[in-house]
């Protein structure tokens, strides 16, 4: 249930706080952004799953491996590449390994670690999934936007990423 916020009272309170909290209008922008991004992510994920039987996580792992020389990465580097905790990646890799998409190999450079290797079946699954996935990205994300809006999205995301990187380095 949405609560009605008296905008003038809320904005006055924010100003009294020295701008510490977002205004009602700024909260609406934030919520619109989050809700739209989630709906977009969900629809693209649903199409990927229906078209290829790959989850977005599967696709991210396969893509990261396919972009590496030798189609292999240390587990810790793969976790960083897909933005996951190592424990989440480990559980996910177990499921992918049981489907023949990847396999784990002893790390050539470091016997203490393991490398995740893209199998031929994994490369084929990625290759088959990519065209329909990219069509969905075009249809749902790129086509509705003008070239100016696409540039604005690129600029906004770059600004947000730089800010996040600056904050994470503190």
C-alpha positions in Angstrom: 0.0 0.0 0.0 1.4 3.4 -1.0 1.3 6.1 1.6 0.3 9.6 0.6 3.1 12.1 1.4 2.3 15.7 1.8 4.9 17.0 -0.6 5.1 20.6 0.8 5.5 19.4 4.3 8.0 16.7 3.3 10.0 19.1 1.2 10.0 21.7 4.1 11.3 19.0 6.4 14.0 18.1 4.0 15.1 21.6 3.6 15.2 22.0 7.4 17.4 18.9 7.5 19.9 20.6 5.1 18.9 18.4 2.2 19.8 15.2 4.2 16.9 13.3 2.7 15.5 13.1 -0.8 12.3 15.1 -1.6 9.1 13.3 -2.4 9.7 14.1 -6.1 13.3 12.6 -5.9 11.9 9.5 -4.1 9.4 9.1 -7.0 12.3 9.2 -9.5 14.2 6.7 -7.5 11.3 4.3 -7.3 10.4 4.7 -11.0 14.0 3.9 -11.8 14.2 0.8 -9.6 10.8 -0.5 -10.6 11.5 0.0 -14.3 14.9 -1.6 -14.1 13.5 -4.6 -12.3 10.7 -5.0 -14.8 13.1 -4.8 -17.7 15.6 -7.2 -16.0 12.7 -9.6 -15.3 11.3 -9.6 -18.8 14.7 -10.1 -20.4 15.5 -12.9 -18.0 12.2 -14.6 -18.7 12.8 -14.4 -22.5 16.3 -15.8 -22.1 15.1 -18.7 -20.0 12.2 -19.5 -22.4 14.4 -19.2 -25.5 17.5 -21.0 -24.3 16.9 -22.7 -20.9 19.7 -20.5 -19.6 19.3 -18.4 -16.6 20.7 -14.9 -16.5 23.4 -16.2 -14.1 24.2 -19.0 -16.5 24.5 -16.5 -19.4 26.8 -14.2 -17.3 29.1 -17.0 -16.3 29.3 -18.4 -19.9 29.9 -15.0 -21.4 32.7 -14.2 -18.9 34.4 -17.4 -19.6 34.0 -17.1 -23.4 35.8 -13.7 -23.3 38.9 -15.1 -21.6 41.9 -16.5 -23.4 41.7 -20.3 -23.1 38.0 -20.0 -22.0 39.0 -20.4 -18.4 39.2 -18.3 -15.2 40.1 -18.8 -11.6 37.0 -19.1 -9.5 37.8 -15.9 -7.6 38.3 -13.9 -10.8 35.1 -15.3 -12.3 33.2 -14.3 -9.1 34.5 -10.8 -9.5 33.7 -10.7 -13.2 30.0 -11.6 -12.6 29.8 -9.6 -9.4 28.9 -12.5 -7.1 30.1 -13.7 -3.7 32.3 -16.8 -4.1 29.8 -19.0 -2.2 27.0 -18.1 -4.6 29.2 -18.8 -7.6 30.3 -22.1 -6.2 26.7 -23.3 -5.8 25.8 -22.0 -9.2 28.8 -23.7 -10.8 27.8 -27.0 -9.3 24.5 -26.8 -11.1 26.1 -25.7 -14.4 28.7 -28.4 -14.1 26.0 -31.1 -13.7 24.5 -29.8 -17.0 27.9 -30.0 -18.8 28.2 -26.3 -19.4 31.4 -25.8 -17.4 33.9 -27.9 -15.6 36.4 -27.2 -12.8 40.0 -27.9 -13.3 43.1 -27.6 -11.1 44.6 -24.2 -11.5 47.8 -24.4 -13.6 49.4 -21.4 -12.0 48.4 -22.2 -8.4 47.7 -25.7 -7.1 45.6 -24.2 -4.3 42.9 -22.9 -6.6 40.6 -24.1 -9.2 39.8 -22.7 -12.6 36.4 -22.8 -14.2 36.5 -23.9 -17.9 33.9 -23.3 -20.5 33.0 -26.7 -22.2 32.0 -27.1 -25.8 28.4 -27.6 -24.7 28.6 -24.4 -22.7 30.0 -22.5 -25.7 27.3 -23.9 -27.9 24.6 -23.0 -25.4 25.9 -19.4 -25.2 26.2 -19.2 -29.0 22.6 -20.4 -29.4 21.2 -18.1 -26.7 22.9 -14.9 -27.8 20.9 -13.9 -30.9 17.5 -14.0 -29.2 18.9 -12.4 -26.1 20.4 -9.5 -28.0 17.1 -9.1 -29.9 15.3 -8.8 -26.6 17.8 -6.2 -25.4 17.2 -4.2 -28.6 13.4 -4.5 -28.5 12.9 -3.8 -24.8 15.8 -1.4 -24.0 17.2 0.2 -27.1 14.3 0.6 -29.5 12.1 2.6 -27.2 14.9 5.2 -26.6 15.9 8.0 -29.0 19.6 8.3 -29.7 19.7 11.3 -27.3 18.1 9.2 -24.6 20.5 6.4 -25.2 23.4 8.9 -24.7 21.7 10.2 -21.6 21.4 6.7 -20.2 25.1 6.1 -20.9 26.1 9.3 -19.2 23.9 8.7 -16.1 25.1 5.1 -15.7 28.8 6.3 -16.1 28.2 8.9 -13.4 26.5 6.5 -11.1 29.3 3.9 -11.6 32.0 6.4 -10.9 30.3 7.5 -7.7 29.8 3.9 -6.6 33.5 3.2 -7.3 34.5 6.3 -5.4 32.4 5.3 -2.4 33.6 1.6 -2.4 37.2 2.8 -2.3 36.6 4.7 1.0 
